[in-house]
Amino acid sequence: MATLSILSWNIFLGRGYPISFTDQALRFASYFFGNRINNNPKVISDYLSKINCDIIGFQEINNYQLSEIAALTKMKNKYFSPEYKENRFLNYGNAIASHFNLEHVYTEILPYNIEKRNVLISQLKINKKEIVILITHFGAYPFNKNERINQSKKIIKIIDEINLPVILLADFNSEPGSKEFNILAEKMKPLINSYTYKSFKPTKIYDNILISSDFIPIESKVLEFKASDHFPVYAKLKLKN
């Protein structure tokens, strides 16, 4: 059985580690009114190089940051999918970096009424067996639960159509036990059960890794590295023959 290591991380637009709610808001605003290229991708890359994952899924990242991180971690295969493609001012989205070749990559727009979101779909070959990595970031507004429910239903439809081993890496902006999360958990196995957000005062399990029954989990955990308002989540898996 093939073994692979996976990581998912919302890097907070490369704004670094906030120490309070006010600091978090100011750092977020600085992305839109300041320089979008900063030194935090170097901090992130140094940490990721130590872990040396096979596949990494990112949320809240831009194309410049992805290129820098991929170069520094020597992950030659990468793809960026902006969530706001028609608006250069909001240049951030989901991305993948991988030591495996990306054989086929595309983006599907998720249902939305306020926050435009997508899912990045990447097909890879592990020991001659095809697998699919889904990377997404659900809407954040607490009052907009129906949007996330519809996004979960769309993800399930995509998984059913793919009909291959699937790993879902995401910042769901909702926790295990919520209706939107349970829709996914009925189809796939969630691996993370510790707090991931906010990193300076963690009280929410927003970030998770879900796997289809084609995988056996060996290890899964939250990595309490402080370089974003989210902690990265990690899993080591075996792909069944």
N, C-alpha and C positions, 0 to 999 in steps of 0.2 A: 504493500500500500504506500502510495506517495504521501509525504508529509510536507506541509507548508505552513508558514507563519504569516499572520494577517494583522494589520493595525488600522484603526480608524481614528481620525482626529479632526475636530473642528479647531483650526488654528487662529480663529478670531482676527482674520484679516492681517495676520502678522503683527498685531499691535502689542504683543508681549503679555506679561502676567499682571493683571490688575490687582490692587490690594484692597479695593472697596467698591461699592456700587457706583459711587461718584467717579472714581478713577476709571472704572469700566466704561461708563458713558462717555467720558472725555476721550479715552483711547479710541473708542468706536468712531466718534465724530472726527478725530484727527485723520482717519483714513480718507475722508471725503474732502478735507480742507488742507491736507498736508501732503507730504511725499509718500507715495504708496510703496516705494522700495526702501526697506530699512534693514537693519542688521539682525532682526529677529529670525529670519529664515536660516541664518548661520547657526544660531542657538538651536533651533529645531533640527537642523541637519546633523549637527554634532551628536545630538541625542539619538536620532534615528540611526545613525551609522553604528552606534554602539549596540543597538538592538538587532540591526541587520535583518529586517523583515523581507519576506519574498514579495509581498504586495501591500501597498499602503493606499487607503482611501482618505481623501481630504474633503472637508467642507470649509466654507468661508476662506477661500484661497484665490489669488489671482494668477494670471498666466506667468507674470514675471517671477513671482515667488515659487511657483511650481518648477520653472526652468532652473532656478538657482538651487532649490532643494534637490531636484533630480540629479543635477551635475555634481553637487557636493556629496551625495550619497551613492553616486555611481549607478543610479537606476536609469538605464538608457531608454526604457520604454515608458512613455507618459502621455497623458491626454487631459486637456482642460475643457470643461463644459460650463460656459458662463450661464448664470441664471437669468441675467438681464441682457440678452444678446443685442437688443435694439438700443441700449442706453450705455454708452461708454463711461458715463459718470459712475455707474454702478457695476464696475468691472470685477465681479467676483462670482464664484460658483463652486462646483464640485470637480474633483480631479482624481486621477489614479496615477501612481508610479509603481513600476513593477520590474522585477528581474526576469520575468517571463515575457515573451513576445505577446503583444496585443494583436490578436489575429483579426478581430472585428470589433469596432467601437462605434457606438451611436448614442444619441440622446433622445429621450421621450419627455415631453412636457407633461407635468402632472396637473390634475384638475385644481383650479384655484379661483378665488373671487377677490382676494386682496393681495396676497404675496405670490408672485410668480416663482414656481419651483420646477425642478426637473429631476430626472433620474439618469445617471450615466451608466450605460450598460456595456461591459467589456467581456469579450469572449477570449479565453486563453486555453492553451493546451498544456496539461500537466501529465508527464509520462504517457503521452499519446492519447490522453483522455480529455475531452472538452469540458470546461467548466465556465461558469459565468459569474462575474462580480458586478453587483449593483451598488451604486453609491448615491445617496440622496440626503436631503436636508429639508425636513418638513417645515411648514409655516409656523411662525413663532407666537402669533397673537393668542393669548389664553382664551379669549371669547370666540375664537374662530375654529372651534372643535370640528364642525362639520367639514371644513376644508381638509383637515388632516384625515378624517374618516374616509373621504373620497380619494385622497392620495393613497391611503393604505389599500383600498379596493383596486385602484389602478395598478399598484405594485403586484398584487396577487394575480391580476389578469396577465400582466407581463410574464410573471414566473410560470404560469400555466401554459402560456404560448411558447416559452423557451424550451421547456421539457428537457432541461439539462441540470446537472448539479449546480446549485446556486448558493452564493454567499452574499448577504446583504449587510452593507456597512452604512451606518446612518447616525445623524443627529435628528432624532424624531421630535424633539420639543414636546414630548409626552412620555409618560412612564409606563413600565409594566403594570398591567391592571386596568389601564384606560381602554376605552372602547376601540380607539384607533390602533393601539398597540396589540390588543387581543386579536384583531382581525389578522394580523401578521403572524402572531404566535400560534394560531391554530394551524398554520401551514408550515412554519419553520420553527426551529429551536433557538430561543434567545440564550446567550451565553453570559451576559453581564448582569450582576445583581448588586453592585455597589455604586455609590454616588459618583457622578462624573461632572456635575455642574452645580453651582459656580465654583471654580477651583479655589477661590479664596474663602468660601464658606459653603462647602458642598452639601446640598440637601436634595438633589434631584438625580435620577437615573435617566438622563436624556439620550446618552450615546450608547449604542449597542451593536453587537454583531449577531446576526441570525444566520443559521445554516439549514440547508435541506438535509434530508435523511441520508444523503449520499456521503456525508462526512461524519467522522467520529472525533469529538473534541478531546484533546489531550490536556490542554491547559487554557484557561481564560482568566483575565484579570484587568483591573483598572491600574494604569501606570500613573502614579501621583507625581508627575513632572510638571513643574510650574512655568509654562511658557505661553499660556493662553488662558481664557476664562473657562475652557473645558480641559479635562484630563483626557489623554489618549486611552483607547481600549485595545486590548491585545488578545489574540487567540492563536494557539497552535493546533492544527487539525491533521487528521489522516483522511485521505480520499479512498473510499472503498474500491476494491477491484471490480 
